[in-house]
Amino acid sequence: MASFTAVTKRKRARRNKNAGHARKMKLGKHSTLSATELFAALGEPGKPAPKSAAPAKG
């Protein structure tokens, strides 16, 4: 039977690993734009593209 310290160490390591994995999964959930979002600035198909906005002065 493992010591209490060994059990605690394993539990902590597993909990930290799972927390990191959960964080990465959350970040990756919507990291890529959908086709609609990606091509939204081009306007509707079959119609001319909207005029671009003037560059910001800065």
N, C-alpha and C positions, 0 to 999 in steps of 0.2 A: 504494500500500500504506500502511495506517495505521501510525502510530508505535506502539511498544510501550505507551506511556503511554495512548494513546487506546483501544487494545484492552483494557488492564487496566481502564480507567474504565468501558467498556461492560460488560465481564464482571461487574464489581462491582455495577453498577446492576441488571443483569439478575438476578444472584444475590440481591440484597436484595429486589427486587420479587417474585421467586418465593418467597422465604422468607416474606415478608409474606402472600402469597396462600395459601401452605400453612398458615400459622398461622390465618388467618381461616377456611379450610375446616375445620380441626380444631375450632375453636370452634363453628362452626355445625352441626357434625355431629349434636349432640344438644341443641340449644338449646330445642326445642319438646317439651313433654311429649306422650306418646302418649295416646290416648283412655283407655286402661286406667289410666294413671297419673293423668290429669286427674280422672277420676270415681271413683277408688278409694275416697275418703272417703264417697261416697254409698251404699256397700253394693251388694249384688246387686240386679239388676232384679226387681221384683215383691215385694220384701221391704222392711220399714220401714228407714229410714236408722238407722245406729248412733247412740247418744247421743254428743254432743260432750263432749270432756274439759273439766274445770273450768278456768277461766282461771288462769294461773300468777300467783302473788303475787310482787310484785317491787318 
